[in-house]
Amino acid sequence: MEKEMSYEHIGYKAAYEKAYEEGYKKGYKIGIKKAKIEVAKNMLKMDINQDFIVEVTELSQSEVRQLREEQDRD
């Protein structure tokens, strides 16, 4: 015997699917950002020009500058 899905159940399922999709997209963006930061850090270690790092990684000048300052402290 098949149970009918209630409107309430369908609403929860739709909300869950939407939240899952949004979470996946957000997690993907965070992962991409972390990868760009790691590439920039490696480029900074190689003493590559900051403008080139910005162009390659699409990070902002201030983000790359901050990474450089963090490396200088270490």
Contacts in CASP RR format, 6 or more apart in sequence:
PFRMAT RR
TARGET T0000
AUTHOR 0000-0000-0000
METHOD contacts of the structure
MODEL  1
MEKEMSYEHIGYKAAYEKAYEEGYKKGYKIGIKKAKIEVAKNMLKMDINQ
DFIVEVTELSQSEVRQLREEQDRD
5 13 0 8 1.000
36 57 0 8 1.000
36 58 0 8 1.000
36 59 0 8 1.000
37 57 0 8 1.000
37 59 0 8 1.000
37 63 0 8 1.000
37 67 0 8 1.000
39 56 0 8 1.000
39 57 0 8 1.000
40 53 0 8 1.000
40 57 0 8 1.000
40 59 0 8 1.000
40 63 0 8 1.000
40 64 0 8 1.000
40 67 0 8 1.000
41 67 0 8 1.000
41 71 0 8 1.000
43 52 0 8 1.000
43 53 0 8 1.000
43 56 0 8 1.000
43 57 0 8 1.000
44 53 0 8 1.000
44 64 0 8 1.000
44 67 0 8 1.000
44 68 0 8 1.000
44 71 0 8 1.000
45 71 0 8 1.000
50 61 0 8 1.000
50 64 0 8 1.000
50 65 0 8 1.000
50 68 0 8 1.000
53 59 0 8 1.000
53 64 0 8 1.000
54 60 0 8 1.000
54 61 0 8 1.000
54 64 0 8 1.000
57 64 0 8 1.000
59 67 0 8 1.000
END
